[in-house]
Amino acid sequence: MVSETQGAAPAVSGGSAKSSGLGRHLRRPEAGSLFGMFAVFIFFAIFAGQAFLSPAGFASWLNVAAEIGIVALPIGILMIAGELDLSIGSVIPASSLTVAVVSGYFGLPDIIGIACGLGFGVLVGLVNGLVVTRTAVPSLIVTIGSMFGVMGLTLGLSVLVTGSTATALSPDPLTTTLLGHFVAYMFQVTIFWWIGFAVMLAYILHVSPWGNWIYALGGDKISARNAGIPTEKVTISLFMLSGFAAAFVGVSQVIVYQSAQVAGGQSFIFNSIMCVVIGGVLLTGGFGSILGIVLGTITFAMVNQGIYFTGFDANLGSVIIGALLLIAVLMNDTFRKLALSYATKKK
């Protein structure tokens, strides 16, 4: 697997081979996030008790994790490739409103509205990718620009077409079952879509040749290009994937809540980045795993929702999340350094 080769310990011989296995496991991108997730779970299991451990408690943070997780997965892959996409903050509400306007305001079939919403996200990703690869402007700046551009376009067109910044939608039963259904009246069906996204992207990153290309991009883009890797094609595809994932979340939200507004989606920007960083992805690129991103997302969601099951002030949630982010970065870096040192001593 690619993630293993990225951080594999130096080869050892004889009886030290078994010992070096510990070093390899500790140096995996998800090592720190796994310990962090268990620590957070135990913390809330103690201080929140049965309310947190009940099916309703699990549903509360799993539903949050699913929505953020679908966005965090492609954001994490982009960060592994050395890029960043902030435009998701405007793509999510824009795609929601697109579906609501097409299928709610104009009355077209839901499938057409969904296709338009997803297509809009892919289009924004394509534009981001083309601008990033055709210019020397960093993706951070490019996607900030597209975020505000899409935000203004969404507001202007919404008022022009519908005369309002909010539009209602009454989805048909099939659409509701696929995208807005709650299993056992608690678990949102988006959870299963999140699992599907994770499996698909795990194959791309850790099994297919694209995974090697993505890690190479994050390591050294010039060397990757000189090695014959289609860097522009990979970069554009990753931005399109990010746009599609953000649009998918927007589409699922409008199906669940049966209404779309121009505002909203901004929290996904920083929340998804926090999930990715907690999951062990390096901000400098070239290191990370899908499993780590999933664990980081679960950890973030448990903190985000678990605070409401305790007797603590809910305002402390942001403080805990901020502290968790700093601890996660330090923990992930420490685990890698200890593992490297451990493997070297065992040679």
Secondary structure as UniProt FT lines:
FT   HELIX           2..6
FT   TURN            14..15
FT   HELIX           16..27
FT   TURN            29..30
FT   HELIX           31..47
FT   TURN            48..49
FT   HELIX           50..53
FT   HELIX           55..80
FT   TURN            81..82
FT   HELIX           88..99
FT   HELIX           100..105
FT   HELIX           110..134
FT   HELIX           139..162
FT   STRAND          166..168
FT   HELIX           173..175
FT   HELIX           176..180
FT   STRAND          182..183
FT   TURN            184..186
FT   STRAND          187..188
FT   HELIX           190..206
FT   HELIX           209..219
FT   HELIX           221..226
FT   TURN            227..228
FT   HELIX           231..257
FT   STRAND          259..261
FT   HELIX           267..278
FT   TURN            279..280
FT   TURN            283..284
FT   HELIX           290..306
FT   HELIX           307..309
FT   TURN            314..315
FT   HELIX           316..345
//
